[in-house]
Amino acid sequence: MLDANHPKGKIIPDVFHMYLTEGGFEGLKLLRGDLFAIFQFNDAPKNMNIADMQDKHRVYPGDGILPLPQILKDLKASGFQDVYR
């Protein structure tokens, strides 16, 4: 987003891919909520090797092992307000 050099550039975090890259979720606390276009939520399955996971293995939020409650708290603390209902 930053390299695009566009004044309205946004990012689309995806917690499943964040998990697959093993980068963690702590960096979300460093971002302002207005930088997110949307926020993609899926969960990662239990009892599966991370190296074997692919997009087809996504599970519904809450059915897997990701720390979604903490991620939601961090998202709220960032000021993100564009949640579609």
C-alpha positions in Angstrom: 0.0 0.0 0.0 2.8 2.4 0.9 4.7 1.7 -2.3 1.6 2.4 -4.4 2.0 6.0 -3.6 -1.7 6.6 -3.8 -3.4 9.0 -1.3 -6.3 6.7 -0.8 -4.3 3.4 -0.6 -5.6 0.8 1.9 -4.7 -2.6 3.1 -6.8 -5.8 3.4 -5.5 -7.9 6.3 -6.3 -11.6 6.1 -5.7 -13.4 9.4 -5.5 -16.8 7.7 -2.6 -15.7 5.5 -1.0 -13.9 8.4 -1.0 -17.2 10.2 0.4 -19.2 7.3 3.3 -16.8 6.9 4.0 -17.3 10.7 4.5 -13.5 11.0 2.2 -13.2 14.0 -0.6 -10.7 14.7 1.2 -8.1 16.9 1.9 -5.8 14.0 -1.8 -5.0 13.8 -1.5 -2.9 16.9 0.9 -0.6 15.1 -1.6 0.4 12.4 -4.4 2.9 12.3 -7.8 1.6 11.6 -8.3 4.0 8.7 -5.6 2.1 6.8 -7.8 -1.0 6.5 -10.1 -1.2 3.5 -11.7 -4.4 4.9 -10.6 -7.1 7.3 -10.8 -10.7 6.2 -11.7 -13.2 8.9 -11.4 -16.9 8.6 -9.9 -19.4 11.0 -7.2 -22.1 10.7 -8.1 -25.7 11.3 -7.0 -27.5 14.4 -4.6 -30.5 14.3 -3.2 -29.6 10.9 0.4 -28.9 10.0 0.7 -25.2 9.0 3.0 -26.2 6.1 0.1 -28.3 4.6 -2.6 -25.6 4.9 -4.0 -24.0 1.8 -6.9 -21.6 1.2 -9.3 -24.5 0.8 -8.6 -25.4 4.5 -10.0 -22.2 5.9 -12.7 -22.7 8.5 -15.4 -20.5 9.9 -14.3 -17.9 12.6 -14.3 -19.6 16.0 -14.0 -23.1 14.6 -10.3 -23.1 14.5 -7.2 -22.0 16.5 -6.5 -18.4 15.7 -6.6 -15.8 18.5 -9.6 -14.0 16.9 -11.0 -12.4 20.1 -7.6 -10.6 20.7 -7.4 -9.7 17.0 -10.9 -8.1 17.2 -9.9 -6.2 20.4 -6.8 -4.9 18.6 -8.8 -4.0 15.5 -11.3 -2.0 17.6 -8.4 -0.3 19.5 -7.0 0.7 16.1 -10.1 2.8 15.4 -11.3 0.6 12.5 -15.0 1.4 12.1 -16.0 0.2 8.6 -17.6 -3.1 9.6 -20.4 -4.2 7.4 -23.5 -5.6 9.1 
